[in-house]
């Protein structure tokens, strides 16, 4: 379970960093523009709240922990000699 949690933490950290970087770039540099003749606004608006980042990060880590429970439970029931014998 520790390995699954570690993978989940690393993946969540990288995903949060990439997401925050893209949102920050859109907020300050207006990377995604909208056609002025169709929409009343010229760029895609971004509103960033730390609570949203914290909630999404927390849920992602909890889900990775839950997802690692079943394989860890199955592995704990194996006898190591039996697992190696059939490989």
N, C-alpha and C positions, 0 to 999 in steps of 0.2 A: 504494500500500500504506500510505503514511503516513496518508492520509485514513481508510482502513478501520480502521487501528490507533487513530487519534484517536477515531473514533466508538465503537469497542469500549471504549476506556478511559473515555470519558465515560459510556457506558451502564452499564459495570460499576461505576463509582464511584457513580452515582445508584442503581443497584439495590442495591449493598451498603449505602449509607446508609439507604435505605428499609427494607431487610431488618433492619438492625441496630436501627433506631428501633422497628420493630414488635416485634422480639424483646425489646428493652429495656422497652418499654411492657408487654408481657405478663408479663415477669419481675417487675416492680415493682408494676404496677397490676392484674394478673389480669383482663385484658380478656375472655378466653374462659373462661367458666365451664362446668363439666360438671354434669349432673344428679346430685345426691347419692344418689338412690335406685337409680341404675344403676351408678355407678362408685364406687370406694373413695376417689378423690381429688376435690376440689371444683373445681380449676382445671387447665388444661393446663400441665404442667411444661415449663420451658425451661432448658436447660443450654447456655451459650455458651462456645465455645472459640475463641481467636484463631487457632489453627492451621486450624480449619475455614474461617473467613472468608478466611484467606490462600490456602488451597488452592482454594477455589471462585473467588476473584478471579483467581488465576493461570490456572486452566483457562479461564475466560471470556475473558481477554485473549488467550491463546494461540489459542483457537478463532476469535476475531474476526480475528486475524492470518492464520490459515490460510484463513478464508473470504474474505478480501480478496485473497488471492494470485491466484486464477483470473481475476477481472475485471481486475486490474492486468496480468497476463500477456497477456490478450487485447488490452487497450488499448495495450500496448507494441508490438504487431505492426501496429497501424493506421498508415496514412499520414494525417496530419492533413488534407491537401487532399482525399483520397478520402472521409474521414468527413464533412467539411463539405459536399461536393458533393451528397450524397444526402439531405440534410435539408431 
